Amino acid sequence: MAEVRNQKGVSRQILLMTLWLTLLMLVVKVGAAWATKSLAIVAECLHTVIDGFSTVLGLIAISSPHRIPGREIWGHSRLEAMLALLLVALLGFACLSLSGTAIEQLANQPTLAILPPIRMRLSVIGLLAIVSLASVGLAFFERKVARTLDSSILKVNARQILQDAWLTMFLLLGLLGIWKGYAWLDPLLAIVMVITAGLSCWRVLNWQLPLMVRQVAIAPEAIGQMVRQVQGVTQCYDVRSRGIVGRQVLVEMRVFVHPDFLGASEWIIEQIDGAIRDRYGPVQVCISIEEAQDDLQHPFETLRSDQSSREMDWN
């Protein structure tokens, strides 16, 4: 238990450090965009906002007492759902505004001769290059710690930051072209950055918040059939599951066992856990063992519990 708490503490510290560095990088990029009047740099700031959002989701998952340390269940609470909606609204407004401005510039004046010149400077490009290298170093450091702690949250967050760093390096090449006088590259790069920002946002939501709608990971009837095959088990009720099959699934249930098998509760739990794990991959099973009651009521009780488990709203 102490080791688990220590791993969570280390992961939380890494994510907090990552969040502060991400915010610092965002400030630098916003300052560079303001100084150069570059739409492309403004659009690239959206990727940094998404990185910060991914880090915040990781902090929420690490701080939640209901998540499994190291292999947190990818789900969401009301807070995470609200943050996701706010992020999508912010990105939607920003992407539409930037895309509209960039397309207007390209369509009305391809040479951009009558527009205020972009004040691109080598000092700004060098500063963004340093920021990009710092992002790469941070991502590799976080990935190394993630492998040591076997933390899926750190792995996903490191991957997200690394992809943003590669995009920043791609942007630097375009900024060099703008500095050389190819001003039309700025709105073109802005459009590319907006498109990739949408893809990046979808990737974060898909990996860290896949349960934005009501659903169960495994059919309750399938789990109930497997559990009832274990010796000593008479029935199981309140079967609930969430997560993604193949990644990590949390399964909860109440199991009724014959009075003669109450002393073998741990063995029964191990058998149930092994059977579900062999069929569905990584799982975390939470089982409440109870003494069997009147068997005549079991079929109807099972039917009602299976129906109710389908309607569970996982928060």
C-alpha positions in Angstrom: 0.0 0.0 0.0 2.8 2.4 0.8 4.5 1.6 -2.5 1.2 2.4 -4.3 0.9 5.7 -2.5 4.5 6.5 -3.4 3.9 5.8 -7.1 0.8 8.0 -7.1 2.7 10.8 -5.4 5.5 10.6 -8.0 3.1 10.5 -10.9 1.2 13.5 -9.4 4.5 15.5 -9.1 5.5 14.7 -12.7 2.1 15.8 -14.0 2.2 19.0 -11.9 5.7 19.8 -13.2 4.5 19.0 -16.8 1.4 21.3 -16.3 3.5 24.3 -15.1 6.0 23.8 -18.0 3.2 23.6 -20.5 1.7 26.8 -19.2 5.1 28.5 -19.4 5.4 27.3 -23.0 1.9 28.6 -23.8 2.9 32.0 -22.5 6.0 32.0 -24.6 4.1 31.0 -27.7 1.4 33.6 -27.1 4.0 36.3 -26.7 5.7 35.2 -29.9 2.4 35.3 -31.8 1.7 38.8 -30.4 5.1 40.0 -31.4 5.1 38.6 -34.9 1.3 38.9 -35.7 1.5 35.3 -37.1 -1.7 33.3 -37.5 0.3 30.1 -37.6 1.8 30.6 -34.2 -1.6 31.4 -32.8 -3.0 28.2 -34.2 0.0 26.3 -32.8 -1.0 27.6 -29.3 -4.1 25.5 -29.6 -2.0 22.3 -29.5 -0.4 23.5 -26.2 -3.8 24.2 -24.7 -4.7 20.6 -25.6 -1.5 19.3 -24.0 -2.5 21.2 -20.8 -6.0 19.7 -20.9 -4.5 16.2 -21.2 -2.3 16.8 -18.2 -5.2 18.1 -16.2 -7.2 14.9 -17.0 -4.2 12.9 -15.7 -4.1 14.9 -12.5 -7.8 14.3 -11.9 -7.4 10.6 -12.5 -4.4 10.3 -10.2 -6.2 12.2 -7.5 -9.4 10.1 -7.7 -9.6 7.4 -5.0 -11.7 5.3 -7.3 -9.0 4.8 -10.0 -6.6 1.9 -10.1 -3.0 3.2 -9.5 -0.8 2.7 -12.5 -3.6 1.4 -14.7 -6.4 3.9 -14.2 -9.7 3.2 -15.7 -10.3 5.5 -18.6 -13.6 7.0 -17.8 -15.0 10.4 -16.8 -16.7 12.2 -14.0 -19.0 15.2 -14.3 -16.0 17.5 -13.8 -14.1 15.9 -16.6 -17.1 15.9 -18.9 -17.6 19.7 -18.3 -13.9 20.4 -19.0 -14.2 18.4 -22.2 -17.2 20.4 -23.3 -15.5 23.7 -22.5 -12.4 22.6 -24.4 -14.4 21.6 -27.5 -16.3 24.9 -27.4 -13.1 26.9 -27.0 -11.3 25.0 -29.8 -14.4 25.2 -32.1 -14.6 28.9 -31.8 -10.8 29.4 -32.2 -10.5 27.0 -35.1 -13.4 28.6 -37.0 -12.1 32.1 -36.4 -8.5 31.2 -37.5 -9.6 29.2 -40.5 -11.9 31.9 -41.7 -9.2 34.6 -41.4 -6.6 32.4 -43.1 -8.9 31.4 -46.0 -9.9 35.1 -46.4 -6.3 36.1 -46.6 -5.5 33.5 -49.2 -8.6 34.1 -51.3 -8.7 37.8 -51.4 -5.0 38.6 -51.5 -2.7 35.6 -52.3 0.4 37.8 -52.2 -0.7 39.4 -48.9 0.8 42.7 -50.2 -1.8 45.0 -48.7 -1.8 43.3 -45.3 0.3 44.4 -42.4 3.7 42.6 -42.8 4.4 39.7 -40.5 7.3 40.8 -38.2 9.1 37.5 -38.3 12.5 37.5 -36.6 15.2 34.9 -36.1 15.1 35.5 -32.4 11.5 34.5 -32.2 12.2 31.4 -34.3 15.1 30.5 -32.1 13.0 30.9 -29.0 10.3 28.6 -30.4 13.1 26.1 -31.3 14.2 26.1 -27.6 10.6 25.6 -26.5 10.2 22.7 -28.9 13.4 21.0 -27.7 12.2 21.5 -24.1 9.0 19.7 -25.0 10.8 16.8 -26.5 13.0 16.5 -23.4 10.0 16.7 -21.1 8.1 14.0 -23.2 11.0 11.6 -23.1 11.6 12.1 -19.4 7.9 11.6 -18.7 7.8 8.4 -20.8 10.8 7.0 -19.0 9.2 7.6 -15.6 5.9 6.1 -17.0 7.8 2.9 -17.9 9.3 2.7 -14.5 6.0 3.2 -12.7 4.0 1.3 -15.4 1.7 4.3 -15.5 -0.6 4.5 -18.5 -1.6 8.1 -17.8 2.0 9.3 -18.0 2.5 7.3 -21.2 -0.5 8.8 -22.9 0.4 12.3 -21.7 4.0 12.0 -22.9 2.9 10.8 -26.3 0.6 13.8 -26.6 3.4 16.3 -25.7 5.8 14.6 -28.0 3.5 14.8 -31.0 2.9 18.5 -30.3 6.7 19.0 -30.2 7.1 17.4 -33.7 4.4 19.8 -35.0 6.3 22.7 -33.5 9.4 21.7 -35.4 7.4 21.4 -38.6 6.1 24.9 -37.9 9.6 26.2 -37.5 10.4 25.3 -41.1 7.5 27.3 -42.2 8.4 30.2 -40.1 11.8 30.3 -41.7 10.1 30.5 -45.1 8.0 33.4 -43.8 11.2 35.1 -42.6 12.6 34.7 -46.1 9.6 36.6 -47.5 7.0 33.9 -48.4 4.2 35.5 -46.4 1.5 33.3 -47.9 2.9 30.4 -45.8 1.5 32.0 -42.7 -2.3 31.5 -43.4 -1.5 28.1 -45.0 0.3 26.9 -41.9 -2.5 28.2 -39.8 -5.0 26.0 -41.6 -2.7 23.0 -41.2 -2.3 23.7 -37.5 -6.1 24.1 -37.0 -6.8 20.7 -38.7 -4.1 18.9 -36.7 -5.5 20.6 -33.5 -8.9 19.0 -34.2 -7.3 15.6 -34.7 -5.2 16.1 -31.5 -8.3 17.0 -29.5 -10.1 13.9 -30.7 -7.2 11.7 -29.8 -7.1 13.0 -26.3 -10.9 12.5 -25.8 -10.7 9.1 -27.4 -7.9 7.9 -25.2 -8.8 9.5 -21.9 -12.6 10.0 -22.0 -14.0 7.2 -24.1 -17.1 6.9 -22.0 -18.9 10.1 -22.9 -22.1 8.2 -23.5 -23.9 5.6 -21.4 -22.5 2.1 -22.2 -21.2 -1.0 -20.5 -17.9 -2.6 -21.3 -19.1 -6.2 -21.0 -22.6 -7.6 -21.2 -23.9 -8.5 -17.7 -25.3 -11.8 -19.0 -21.9 -12.9 -20.3 -20.3 -12.2 -16.9 -23.1 -13.8 -15.0 -22.8 -17.0 -17.0 -19.0 -17.2 -16.4 -19.4 -16.5 -12.7 -22.1 -19.1 -12.1 -19.8 -21.8 -13.5 -17.4 -21.3 -10.6 -17.9 -24.0 -7.9 -19.8 -22.8 -4.9 -21.5 -19.8 -6.7 -25.2 -19.9 -6.8 -26.0 -16.5 -8.4 -24.5 -13.0 -9.1 -26.3 -9.7 -9.0 -25.7 -6.0 -9.8 -23.1 -6.8 -12.5 -21.6 -3.5 -13.7 -18.6 -2.8 -15.9 -16.9 0.2 -17.4 -13.8 0.9 -19.4 -12.5 -0.4 -22.7 -12.1 -4.1 -23.4 -8.5 -4.8 -24.2 -7.2 -1.8 -22.3 -8.6 -1.9 -18.8 -12.1 -2.8 -17.5 -13.5 -2.4 -14.0 -16.1 -5.0 -13.1 -18.3 -4.9 -10.0 -20.8 -7.5 -8.8 -22.5 -9.1 -5.8 -22.0 -12.9 -5.7 -24.0 -15.3 -3.6 -22.3 -18.5 -2.6 -23.4 -21.7 -0.9 -23.0 -21.6 2.9 -20.6 -24.5 2.7 -18.2 -22.4 0.5 -18.2 -19.2 2.6 -14.8 -20.2 3.9 -13.4 -20.4 0.4 -14.3 -16.8 -0.5 -10.8 -15.8 -1.6 -10.5 -18.9 -3.8 -13.8 -18.1 -5.4 -12.7 -14.5 -6.1 -9.5 -15.7 -7.7 -11.4 -18.1 -9.9 -13.8 -15.4 -11.0 -11.0 -12.9 -11.6 -9.0 -15.4 -13.6 -12.0 -16.4 -15.8 -12.9 -12.8 -16.7 -9.2 -11.9 -17.3 -8.6 -14.9 -19.6 -11.5 -13.9 -21.8 -11.5 -10.1 -21.7 -7.9 -9.1 -20.9 -6.8 -6.6 -18.3 -9.6 -6.2 -15.7 -10.0 -5.1 -12.1 -12.8 -7.1 -10.4 -14.5 -5.9 -7.2 -16.7 -8.7 -5.7 -19.0 -8.6 -2.7 -19.5 -12.1 -1.3 -22.8 -12.9 0.4 -24.4 -16.1 1.6 -27.0 -17.6 -0.7 -30.6 -17.0 0.1 -33.8 -18.6 -1.2 -32.9 -20.1 -4.6 -36.4 -19.8 -5.8 -36.1 -16.0 -6.1 -32.8 -16.0 -7.9 -33.9 -16.2 -11.6 -36.2 -13.2 -11.2 -33.6 -11.3 -9.1 -31.0 -12.0 -11.8 -33.2 -10.7 -14.6 -34.0 -7.5 -12.8 -30.3 -6.9 -11.8 -29.2 -7.5 -15.4 -31.7 -5.0 -16.7 -30.8 -2.3 -14.2 -27.1 -2.8 -14.8 -27.7 -1.8 -18.5 -29.1 1.5 -17.4 -26.3 2.5 -15.0 -24.9 5.9 -15.6 -21.2 5.8 -14.9 -20.0 9.1 -13.6 
